[in-house]
Amino acid sequence: MIENEYLLAVTPHQTPSGPLVLEVRGELDHHTAHLLSRAVDDAAFDDSGVVIDLTGLTYCDSTGITVLISAYQKSQATGAPLSLAGVNPDQMRVFSVVGLDQVFTFHPSTEAAVASLRK
């Protein structure tokens, strides 16, 4: 687990079915975005896919969105599927305003995202 003074924690989990889950909890902003960026850089983006679980995300600024876009770019470059899970309605509204609802694949839960990657 990678933490920054308890403001953000990013915990990677390898699921038995294959996809890597990056569980994000706390505030994703210019002070903490480097933690998720490091986890994305360290993650093996392969055919099994990656799920970024945002269920525990309490805040996300433009720097955090930039890190998520970097994860998307890595997934495109490697051909690995990427999903975002557990995005709350307020965050989804922001993603929609900036057009990212047309870029990312969203699932209501990590379980749903993992199940979709197994197909």
C-alpha positions in Angstrom: 0.0 0.0 0.0 1.2 3.5 -0.9 0.1 6.3 1.5 0.6 10.0 2.0 -0.2 11.1 5.5 -3.5 9.2 5.3 -4.8 11.7 2.6 -4.6 9.0 -0.1 -3.9 5.3 -0.1 -3.5 3.2 -3.2 -3.6 -0.5 -2.7 -2.9 -2.9 -5.6 -4.7 -6.3 -5.5 -4.2 -9.1 -8.1 -7.5 -10.8 -8.5 -7.6 -14.6 -8.9 -9.3 -14.2 -12.3 -6.5 -12.0 -13.6 -7.3 -8.3 -13.6 -5.2 -6.0 -11.3 -7.3 -3.8 -9.1 -5.8 -0.5 -7.9 -8.0 0.5 -4.9 -7.9 4.3 -4.3 -9.0 5.8 -1.0 -9.0 9.4 0.1 -8.2 12.7 -1.7 -6.6 12.6 -5.2 -5.2 16.0 -5.7 -2.0 17.8 -6.6 -0.5 16.8 -3.2 -1.2 13.1 -3.6 -1.6 12.3 -7.3 2.0 11.1 -7.5 1.0 8.1 -5.4 -1.6 6.9 -7.9 0.8 7.9 -10.7 3.5 5.6 -9.2 1.0 2.8 -8.8 0.0 3.1 -12.5 3.6 3.2 -13.6 4.3 0.1 -11.5 1.2 -1.8 -12.7 1.5 -4.5 -15.3 -1.0 -3.5 -18.0 -1.6 -6.8 -19.8 -4.5 -8.7 -21.4 -6.0 -9.4 -18.0 -6.8 -5.7 -17.6 -6.7 -3.1 -14.8 -9.5 -1.8 -12.7 -9.1 1.5 -10.8 -11.5 1.2 -7.8 -12.6 4.7 -6.9 -15.2 3.7 -4.4 -13.2 5.2 -1.5 -12.3 8.4 -3.4 -13.5 11.4 -1.5 -12.1 14.2 -3.7 -10.5 14.5 -7.1 -9.1 17.6 -8.7 -7.7 18.2 -12.2 -4.3 16.7 -11.3 -6.1 13.5 -10.3 -8.0 13.5 -13.5 -4.7 13.9 -15.4 -3.3 10.7 -13.6 -6.4 8.8 -14.7 -6.0 10.0 -18.3 -2.3 8.8 -18.0 -3.6 5.4 -17.0 -6.0 5.4 -20.0 -3.1 6.3 -22.3 -1.0 3.4 -20.9 -3.9 1.0 -21.4 -4.2 2.2 -25.0 -0.5 1.9 -25.6 -0.3 -1.7 -24.2 -3.7 -2.9 -25.4 -4.8 -3.7 -21.9 -8.4 -3.1 -20.9 -9.0 -0.4 -18.3 -12.1 0.2 -16.2 -13.0 2.6 -13.5 -15.3 1.3 -10.7 -17.3 2.8 -8.0 -17.4 6.4 -9.2 -19.8 8.4 -7.1 -22.5 10.6 -8.8 -20.6 13.9 -8.0 -17.4 12.6 -9.6 -19.3 11.2 -12.5 -20.8 14.6 -13.1 -17.3 16.0 -13.4 -16.2 13.2 -15.7 -19.2 14.0 -17.9 -18.6 17.7 -18.0 -15.0 17.2 -19.2 -16.1 14.4 -21.6 -14.4 11.5 -19.9 -17.6 9.6 -19.7 -17.0 9.0 -23.5 -13.4 7.8 -22.8 -13.5 5.5 -19.8 -15.4 2.3 -19.2 -17.3 2.7 -15.9 -18.8 0.0 -13.7 -20.8 0.4 -10.5 -18.5 -1.9 -8.5 -15.1 -3.5 -8.6 -16.8 -6.9 -8.8 -18.8 -5.8 -11.9 -15.6 -4.5 -13.5 -13.7 -7.7 -12.9 -16.5 -9.8 -14.2 -16.7 -7.8 -17.4 -12.9 -8.3 -18.0 -13.3 -12.1 -17.6 -15.6 -12.3 -20.6 
